[in-house]
């Protein structure tokens, strides 16, 4: 690539941004999506894939819709980047537990029962609605109008720490750290039955469950690498308290992996035992006992490694106290 000196931008008649980048000899054989992700400051590789598939990328004036298209020396890549859509998700004055905030990033402690971003059946009351009220327009736009600032997410009934990007530069940095598996993400979970090993690693790819669209499955459709490191913290006979460290971050990863090794998470209505009473040791529990308690990353602007911790939610502590009292 001849470098960003060869990148031109202009506004077309629809007020969309047009980027033009010329490939060099060293780029010959590069995939189109990777080339765009590496050679434009404002576009992530995942967003580049979306634009390619939508027909908004041309090579030497010819539309290319395959992300795997291989480039040659001298190819001129033109990207028509639409302006961000106006947000139509309402900001809501919902209390937020903010652990850390600066001009680039916010770290929040999400409660159990809160959905991260709006979607069918949950267009209000989400973390995004709350963050929009707190931040106004100061959120990254890379993930679109429904997920402003959202770099990663945790399930509705999982509590704990999330990092949210306040600008596109921060979003790109945090997303890249997730991609190369350098973000520290540790969860505390209570699972069924006794785990004999003190430590173990589950290295099994995860994809969609072909029989249930709500579930994911080991070696399911469209499987991707998934690695979870497990350490036992306490044993209670019928239950085991574990620390799970994510190397990758697939949807429902810890829940799927623990169910796969026959130790589903306590309270997990999707992957746990079919017949559940809605309580654990007499304490009412809705959803899996899973808490994202440690989150660490390199700050997008300062380059400093930062690590944050949060305590278990009250219902999780209550269950553990009840289990310990019976020992």
C-alpha positions, 0 to 999 in steps of 0.5 A: 500500500502506498500509505494513507497519503493515497487516501482521498475523501470527498462528499458525493451528492448524497452526503455520504463519505467516499474513501479511495485507497490504492493498493501497493505491491506489498498488498498483492494477494490481500483480501479486500476486507482485510485491506480496508480494515488495515488501511483506513483509520475510520473503518473496522474490518467487520464494518468493511465486510458489511459495506462490501456485501451491500455493494458499496465497494468498488475495485477499479470502478467495478463493484465487488461483493466478496470480502475474499476478493484478492487485490493486485498491485495498483488496484484502486479501492473506492468505498462509499461510506453512508453517513450515520443514521439519525438515532431513533432509539430514545434516551432514558433516565435509567440509573447507571452504576459507572465504575470509570469514565473519561472522554474515550471510554465508560466502564459500567456494572450492568445489573441482572435482568437488563438487556444491553441493546434494543431489539425486538421485544426490548426497545426500551429499558436497555443499557443503551437507552441509559447510556444515551441519556448519560452521554448524549451524542458522545458515543461511537457510531460504528455499530449502528443506531441500535448499538451506539458505543457497544463494543461487546455485550453480556447476556440479559441475566448475566451481571457485571462489567462492560466497556463502552466506547465514546468515540470511533477511535476508542471503539476501533482500539477496544474492538481490536483488543477483543479480536486479538484476545488481549482483553482480560475478562473473568467471570464468576459462575455457579454450576451444577454438580462437582467438578473434579479438576482444579483447573481445565481448559475447554477448547471447543468451537461454538456455532448456532444450534440447528434445532433451536434458534435461541441456542448456541452449540459446540460444533454448531452451524457456522462454528468459530473458535471458542476457548474458556479457561476454568478454575474451581474456587469452591465445591459444595457437592451439588454445586461448584463455584468457578472462575471462568476466563474468556480467551475468545468471546462467542455468544453464550460461550461460558454457558455453552461450554459448561453445559457441554462438559455436563456442568451447566450454570445454576439457574440457566433456563436455556442450557440447564436442566429441563425441570427447574424450580426457579430457586436454588437452595430455597432462594428465588433465582431468575436466570444463570448465576454468572457475573463478569467481575473483572475487566481489563484493557489497554486505554485507547489513548494513553496506552495504559493497562487498566483493570476493573473489578465488581462485587457479586450481585446480592442474589448470588451472594445469598445463594453462596451464603446458604450453600456455605451454611450447609457445609 
